Structures are given as structure tokens and as C-alpha cells.
């Protein structure tokens, strides 16, 4: 059995901009692999190379043992691709879109109905509605159905939940977990760090470079610095003061809290208390926390700049 995705030393530039630099990783059969990073990190460029829509400047990549350059026609028959933007025919109905994409792959919706049944039953009540009139969550499910209608070996999902409501996001990831159990290799990109925890393995990417490849839990376990969640009534003056504190190593806003690390860990706590006391921060609280995947990403980004 061929490894579904193998990427070796892939580079891609657009003029002076290096979109991808020395990218290497593999995705195994039945694995849900996440490519995690912000906008402009290089995720979509990599997806376009792997789906044979763009040529790399250097390096090699195979999909199910097929070379993305030499065997591009064969690859297009065995992959499903859901781009970041909704790209189905908006003036065609839900059912017409499904039938159209099934016909392109010389199959029918009925032939692989078992694979898409769970999703299809949710969009079936709207089968006569133009695709452009669907809600964001329903567009997402229709696009996934069209990407699966020919029973692909590898499924590429480029930021599939961007702009989708929280309930639809949760349902979508539950569907992906069930699809991977059917042996489909899934490569999904997302800027949402909470979705990284739902993947078997992740590759953290920034500025076209891979910062880390591992399981989400192992990445978190490798973070060994003490961290505190800090809160006060007026958060902006608090973050300004904490970043001005000489012993602060990092201080970032995370929701209603600030995540703080100090250069010498707990040894700096007394100095911090003495520093903040005359500044009069009301309703001040501070407690130790375990770093999350986003904290780890921020730390890796900082290390990359050094």
C-alpha cells in the first residue's frame, strides 16, 4: 500500500516572495492530518501543488504513489478537493451539482451513496434549491459531498470551516472523524488552533516554513515553561504594564485573559507583584495554567525569528 501523501523538500516562490520553503511530511492511510497556520502561511499554495493545480519550483510530491507532475491526470481521478472558497455552480440546484460532479468522474451519486449518506440526508431537504441560496453550513456540506461523490483515496480540505457557525463547525469535524475510519487520508488546513486538537497529527506552518510536525498532545507536552493566566478590570493597561516588566518573556491576549511567561519562571513572581502593586490594577487575578496548542505555536514562531 502506497503512502497517500509524501512531500519532500518542496519550494515555491512568487517573485521575491517565498511561499514554501523546504516542506517535507507524510500523511498515512486513514489519518486526519492538519496543516495549521495563519493566513498567508502557505497552506493554499501547498494544497494547489498537491492537487496538481500548481507546479513547485523544487522538490517532489506524490499522492498515493503518483507523481504530482508526471501523473497529474491520474491524481485528479483519485482525490477530492474542497477549496477555501465555495466554488460549486451557484445557479445549479443541490442535486444538479451532485449529479454533475458524479458524471465528471464517470460515476453516480447512488454508486457511492454509502460514503456520503450521512451528509446527503442533511442536504436532501434542499436538493431543489440553487446552491447559491444555501446557508454557509449547508454550502460546506454540499461541497464536501461533491468532493466525496467519486470515493477518493485522499481528501484535501482547504480551510473548510472559515466563516462557518460554531454548530456547523462541530458537525463538520465529527463527519471528518467518521470518514477517516473508512480509510480515507484527509489533509485539512485551518487557521483555528482549537481545530488542531481534533487532528491525529499536525504540521504548524508560518511564512512558508514548517515549525513542528507531531501529535497535538505531544507538542503541548514539550512546552515546559510555567505559564499564568492574568486578568484585571482594565485589560489594555495591564498588558502594557506586563510587557514593560523587565522579567516578562511573553505576554499575549487569549480571550478574556492574558497568557504570561516570565524569564525565570516562579522566581520572578515576587518582583512582578512588587512591580504591579503601585499601578492600581482593579480586580486583578493570576493563576497558573497549562499551555495550549496556540501558546506552543506562538513560542515556535518566536524561536523561528531568533
C-alpha positions, -999 to +999 in steps of 0.1 A: +000+000+000+014+034-010+016+062+015-013+085+005+008+118+006+046+122+006+061+157+003+099+161+001+118+194+001+092+214-018+099+250-025+077+276-042+082+313-048+062+341-064+087+366-075+106+376-043+081+361-020+089+326-007+056+309-003+070+275+006+105+267+019+118+231+023+084+215+031+086+177+039+060+155+056+038+124+050+002+116+056-008+080+063-038+060+052-069+068+074-050+097+090-066+131+097-036+154+092-039+192+100-019+220+083-022+247+109-013+283+104-025+319+098-035+335+065-005+338+042+014+309+058+015+289+025-013+264+032-033+270+000-002+271-022+008+236-009-027+223-015-027+236-051+007+218-057-006+185-042-039+187-063-018+193-095-031+229-100+003+245-094+039+234-101+066+236-073+099+252-081+118+224-064+112+192-046+090+162-051+055+152-040+034+121-046-003+113-039-010+076-035+024+069-051+017+091-082+040+120-090+021+153-089+038+164-122+041+133-143+009+116-132-014+147-127-042+132-148-043+100-127-042+120-094-072+141-104-093+109-106-085+097-070-085+129-049-113+150-036-106+187-032-126+213-013-111+248-018-113+276+007-139+295-013-173+280-022-167+270-059-197+250-069-222+262-095-244+286-076-271+287-102-275+249-103-295+231-076-280+210-049-289+178-067-277+191-101-243+199-086-240+164-071-251+148-104-227+170-124-196+161-103-205+124-103-208+125-141-173+141-144-158+111-126-179+086-146-200+075-116-233+083-100-245+096-066-261+062-060-228+043-067-210+057-036-241+067-016-229+048+015-199+072+017-219+104+015-252+092+031-247+109+065-241+143+048-266+138+020-296+133+043-289+167+058-289+185+025-316+164+008-345+187+020-328+214+000-320+194-031-341+216-054-327+248-040-299+267-060-266+262-043-260+299-041-291+302-019-279+278+008-266+289+042-229+288+049-231+254+068-252+238+040-228+251+013-200+235+032-218+201+034-227+202-003-191+209-012-179+180+009-205+157-007-192+168-042-156+161-031-166+126-019-190+116-046-164+096-065-149+079-034-115+095-034-084+079-018-072+113-005-093+142+006-079+178+006-099+204+026-085+239+024-099+259+054-133+243+051-148+259+083-137+295+077-167+317+082-190+289+093-211+290+125-198+270+156-225+243+154-217+236+117-180+235+125-185+209+152-207+188+129-182+191+101-153+178+123-175+149+136-180+139+099-143+140+092-136+117+122-160+092+107-146+095+072-111+087+084-123+055+099-132+044+063-096+046+053-096+080+036-065+101+042-075+136+050-053+167+047-071+197+062-058+232+066-072+257+092-062+289+109-082+278+140-060+264+167-088+246+185-093+225+154-057+214+156-066+193+187-091+173+166-063+160+142-042+129+146-011+149+137-005+185+128+021+205+109+024+240+122+033+264+094+043+301+093+058+321+064+061+290+043+082+270+068+071+241+089+078+248+126+068+214+140+052+181+130+037+159+157+006+150+176-011+180+192-008+164+226+029+158+223+035+194+210+018+206+242+037+183+264+070+196+251+062+231+263+079+231+297+077+268+308+055+279+337+026+300+324-001+321+341-035+334+331-038+371+342-069+392+343-079+427+355-108+451+351-089+472+325-070+448+303-052+472+280-032+490+307-025+455+322-010+441+290+010+473+285+024+471+321+032+434+318+050+438+286+070+466+301+080+445+331+118+436+326+114+400+336+085+393+311+094+368+284+060+368+266+025+382+271-003+376+247-041+382+248-062+350+248-099+358+251-106+374+284-072+365+298-035+373+292-011+344+289+021+354+307+055+337+309+085+351+329+122+347+321+129+329+354+096+313+360+083+314+396+115+331+407+101+364+392+067+363+409+077+384+439+093+410+416+062+411+395+039+416+425+061+445+437+061+460+402+023+458+397+011+468+432+016+506+428-001+506+394-035+501+409-050+473+387-085+466+400-100+431+402-066+416+395-062+378+394-035+355+383-033+317+383-010+290+367-023+272+336-012+245+312-001+259+278-024+251+248-016+245+212-018+282+204+007+290+231+030+264+216+026+279+181+034+314+194+065+300+211+077+283+179+071+314+159+093+334+184+120+307+182+119+308+144+126+346+144+157+342+166 
